[in-house]
Amino acid sequence: MDKTTCLHDRHVSLGANMVPFGGFDMPLYYKDITTEHNCVRHEVGLFDVSHMGEVRVTGPDAERFVQHIFTNDVSGAEAGKIFYGMMLYPHGGTVDDLLVYKMGENDFLLVINAANIDKDYAWIQENIQGFNATADNQSDYYGQLAIQGPKAEALMQPVLGLACAELVFYTFKEIKVGNETIIVSRTGYTGEDGFEVYGSHAFIQDAWDKLIAAGVQPCGLGCRDTLRFEVGLPLYGDELTNEISPVMAALSMFVKLDKEEFIGKEACADQKANGVKRKIVGIKLTDKGIARHGYPVCAEGREIGYVTTGYKSICTGESVCMALIDAAYAKLDTPLSVMIHGKARQGIVCKKRFYQKSYKK
């Protein structure tokens, strides 16, 4: 039985097409994926992301512990900063990619992927042994909304009463509303400006109702995937897995090898120094056809990898995909082909950002 978010009855009453995702019953779309995608690109859209997990890490060794399990460097950061990075296995494969919110001195909120909550929390608990810190799984408390698109900022104060226009990308603030503290961050997974709001189920339900009443388009997981894909953002399970390291996924900028230590550091350092056998690349098809997850990628008459995510880009109209392929073929403009329904469709290696994103810095 799939779990439900605090907004489940609202999705059903709006006629959403519901699907299982990450152990939750979630909306795939309300109108259609293209309409919702374009709404976020050009106006504003509203997502229920309450399925995401939240783990609070506190105690005298909290920062030292986060440094130990996280590839990015949070040392010395001011409260209000957010970091993107990964938790890794010793061999360099990815446990999960996540956001780390610096709440205060030795106080961090880890935001993890819905499908990985149990696995991640077990990994955190296993590795916190020996640190004077505690990890509290608060996933059941928090609901979460994502308000995404160029018109997102214009809604936050008038509709939700949340003054946060001063926030720049990857920062957050806590706002007192009644008896609770709301977290508002300038973050998202769409390639557009926007905010993510964390609060109690009651607050999130009320905020959802206000935004819907104001005419904001609710958006499902369908366009969340097409939006993140167009700007080259990875999805755990596709571009990052327990066998795909951030170095293979071309995410080395989030792996700080100058840190004293973190789990997986040696493996990543070795991959950076000696190269990787496979890499995640972008591919643009020059033939007709749409590449889908799992389709074989070929070059010089042999299979060299597979598609991790593929679509016809809604914004550019091009048939593009991300793929994990042999590193020897990863150079830009390298010709290769994708097997689509048994036929080789020609393409070339291109940048993973298929559409230029526009964040407020």
Secondary structure, DSSP 8 states (H G I E B T S, - for coil): --B--TTHHHHHHTT-EEEEETTEEEEEESS-HHHHHHHHHHS-EEEE-TTSEEEEEESTTHHHHHHHH-SS--TT--TTBEEEEEEE-TTS-EEEEEEEEEEETTEEEEEE-GGGHHHHHHHHHHH-TTSS-EEEE-TTT-EEEEEESTTSHHHHHHHH----TT--TTBEEEEEETTEEEEEES--SSSB-EEEEEE-HHHHHHHHHHHHHTT-EEE-HHHHHHHHHHTT---BTTTBBTTB-TTTTT-GGG--TTSS--TTHHHHHHHHHH--SEEEEEEEESSS----TT-EEEETTEEEEEEEEEEE-TTT--EEEEEEEEGGG-STT-EEEEEETTEEEEEEEE-S--S--B---
